[in-house]
Amino acid sequence: MKKTLLMLVSAMFCLVGLNGCGSDKDEPVGDATAVYGFTISQDLFDACDLIVIRYKDNNGGNRMESMSGLSWSKTVTSNQSTATFGYKIELSVKSESELSKDSYNLLANGSIAVTRGGQQSSNSSAIHVEKANCSKSEVGNILRLLEGKTTGYRVDSKGASTQLYELSFN
C-alpha cells in the first residue's frame, strides 16, 4: 500500500514538473503592422513618366504598384515572429526636352510606421527630397537622389525594431 501511494505521489510530482517545462521559443507579442506613406509635389509628379513603388507585403514578399496621384499609402500586417517591412522608389524621369515648365518645385516625403501588438515600434521619414525653383536642367539630377531610395524595418517577436538601409526587391 505504501509503495502504491509513493508511486502515485511520485507520478504527480513528475507531471507537475513536466507541466512547468515550456517552449524556449519566443512567441510574438502580437501581429506586426507597417503603414507605408509616400507623398510628392505636383511638379515632381509632372516631371516623371512613371513612379513605381516596390514594397514588402504581409509575408515579406515583393509587390509593386504605380503611383497615380500625389500620395500613396499601404498598410501591411504580418504574423511572422520576425517581420520585414519596407519599400523602394523607382522613377522614370522625363527628358529635359519633355519638361514643359521653366521652374520646378520638387518635394518628396516617404515614411514608415511600424507597430507590434498595438505598441509603436518605429516611425521613420527616411526618404526626403526638397528643392524649390529648380530649372529644367536640374530636374534629372535632383530626382536621381530619389531613384532607388529604400526605407524599411525588421521587427522581432518582442517588438524591437532595426532600421534597414538596404532591402532586396528582386
C-alpha positions as CSV (number, residue, x, y, z in Angstrom):
1,M,0.0,0.0,0.0
2,K,2.8,2.4,0.9
3,K,4.6,1.6,-2.4
4,T,1.4,2.3,-4.4
5,L,0.9,5.6,-2.6
6,L,4.5,6.5,-3.0
7,M,4.4,5.8,-6.8
8,L,1.2,7.8,-7.1
9,V,2.7,10.8,-5.4
10,S,5.9,10.5,-7.4
11,A,3.9,10.4,-10.7
12,M,2.0,13.5,-9.6
13,F,5.3,15.4,-9.0
14,C,6.6,14.3,-12.4
15,L,3.5,15.6,-14.1
16,V,3.7,18.9,-12.3
17,G,7.4,19.2,-13.1
18,L,6.8,18.5,-16.8
19,N,4.0,20.9,-17.0
20,G,6.4,23.7,-15.9
21,C,8.6,22.9,-18.9
22,G,7.6,25.1,-21.9
23,S,9.0,26.0,-25.2
24,D,12.0,28.3,-25.2
25,K,10.8,29.8,-28.4
26,D,9.7,33.5,-28.1
27,E,6.1,33.9,-29.0
28,P,5.2,37.2,-30.8
29,V,3.5,39.8,-28.6
30,G,1.0,40.3,-31.5
31,D,0.9,40.9,-35.2
32,A,3.4,43.4,-36.7
33,T,1.9,46.1,-38.8
34,A,3.6,48.7,-41.1
35,V,1.9,51.7,-42.6
36,Y,3.8,53.0,-45.6
37,G,3.4,56.5,-46.9
38,F,4.9,58.4,-49.8
39,T,3.8,61.9,-50.9
40,I,5.1,64.1,-53.7
41,S,4.6,67.6,-55.2
42,Q,2.6,68.1,-58.4
43,D,5.8,69.3,-60.1
44,L,7.6,66.1,-59.2
45,F,4.7,64.0,-60.5
46,D,4.7,66.1,-63.7
47,A,8.4,65.6,-64.2
48,C,8.1,61.8,-64.3
49,D,6.6,59.4,-66.9
50,L,6.2,56.7,-64.2
51,I,6.7,56.4,-60.5
52,V,6.8,52.8,-59.2
53,I,6.8,51.7,-55.6
54,R,8.1,48.2,-54.7
55,Y,7.1,47.1,-51.2
56,K,7.2,44.2,-48.8
57,D,3.8,42.5,-48.3
58,N,2.3,40.6,-45.4
59,N,4.6,37.7,-45.8
60,G,7.8,39.6,-46.7
61,G,7.2,39.0,-50.4
62,N,7.7,41.7,-53.1
63,R,4.8,43.7,-54.6
64,M,4.8,46.6,-57.0
65,E,2.3,49.5,-57.6
66,S,2.4,52.6,-59.8
67,M,1.6,55.9,-58.3
68,S,-1.4,57.5,-60.0
69,G,-1.6,60.6,-57.7
70,L,0.3,62.7,-55.3
71,S,0.2,60.3,-52.4
72,W,0.4,56.6,-51.9
73,S,-0.1,54.6,-48.7
74,K,-0.3,50.9,-47.8
75,T,-0.9,49.0,-44.6
76,V,0.5,45.5,-44.3
77,T,0.2,43.1,-41.3
78,S,2.4,40.1,-40.6
79,N,2.0,37.3,-38.0
80,Q,5.6,36.1,-38.6
81,S,7.8,36.2,-35.5
82,T,10.4,38.3,-37.3
83,A,8.7,40.6,-39.9
84,T,10.5,42.6,-42.6
85,F,8.8,45.8,-43.9
86,G,9.9,48.4,-46.4
87,Y,9.6,50.0,-49.8
88,K,11.7,51.3,-52.7
89,I,11.1,54.2,-55.1
90,E,11.7,53.8,-58.8
91,L,11.3,56.8,-61.2
92,S,11.2,57.2,-65.0
93,V,12.1,60.9,-65.3
94,K,11.1,62.8,-68.4
95,S,13.9,64.2,-70.5
96,E,14.7,67.9,-70.3
97,S,13.1,68.5,-73.7
98,E,9.9,66.8,-72.5
99,L,9.6,69.2,-69.4
100,S,7.1,72.0,-70.1
101,K,7.9,74.4,-67.3
102,D,10.9,76.6,-66.8
103,S,11.0,76.1,-63.0
104,Y,10.0,73.1,-60.8
105,N,9.4,72.8,-57.1
106,L,10.3,69.2,-56.3
107,L,9.2,67.6,-53.0
108,A,9.0,64.0,-51.8
109,N,8.5,62.6,-48.4
110,G,8.5,58.9,-47.5
111,S,7.6,57.4,-44.2
112,I,7.0,54.1,-42.5
113,A,5.4,53.5,-39.1
114,V,5.8,50.0,-37.5
115,T,3.9,48.5,-34.6
116,R,3.8,45.1,-32.9
117,G,0.9,44.1,-30.7
118,G,-0.5,47.6,-30.9
119,Q,2.7,49.2,-29.5
120,Q,4.6,51.7,-31.6
121,S,7.9,50.1,-32.5
122,S,9.4,52.6,-35.1
123,N,8.5,55.7,-37.1
124,S,10.8,57.0,-39.8
125,S,10.8,59.6,-42.5
126,A,13.8,58.1,-44.2
127,I,13.0,59.4,-47.7
128,H,13.1,63.2,-48.2
129,V,13.9,65.3,-51.2
130,E,13.1,69.0,-51.4
131,K,14.3,71.5,-54.0
132,A,12.5,74.7,-54.9
133,N,12.8,76.6,-58.1
134,C,15.0,74.2,-60.0
135,S,15.5,74.6,-63.7
136,K,14.7,72.0,-66.3
137,S,18.3,71.1,-66.5
138,E,18.4,70.4,-62.7
139,V,15.3,68.2,-62.5
140,G,17.1,65.0,-63.7
141,N,20.0,65.4,-61.2
142,I,17.7,66.2,-58.3
143,L,15.4,63.2,-59.0
144,R,18.4,60.8,-59.3
145,L,18.8,61.5,-55.5
146,L,15.4,59.9,-55.0
147,E,15.8,57.0,-57.5
148,G,16.3,53.7,-55.8
149,K,15.8,55.0,-52.3
150,T,14.6,52.4,-49.8
151,T,13.3,52.5,-46.2
152,G,12.5,49.6,-44.0
153,Y,12.5,47.8,-40.7
154,R,12.9,44.4,-39.3
155,V,10.7,43.8,-36.2
156,D,11.4,40.9,-33.8
157,S,8.9,38.9,-31.8
158,K,9.1,41.2,-28.8
159,G,8.5,44.4,-30.9
160,A,12.1,45.6,-31.1
161,S,12.9,47.1,-34.5
162,T,16.0,47.5,-36.5
163,Q,16.1,50.1,-39.4
164,L,17.1,48.6,-42.7
165,Y,19.0,50.8,-45.1
166,E,19.1,48.3,-47.9
167,L,16.4,45.8,-49.0
168,S,16.2,43.4,-51.9
169,F,13.2,43.7,-54.2
170,N,14.4,41.3,-56.9
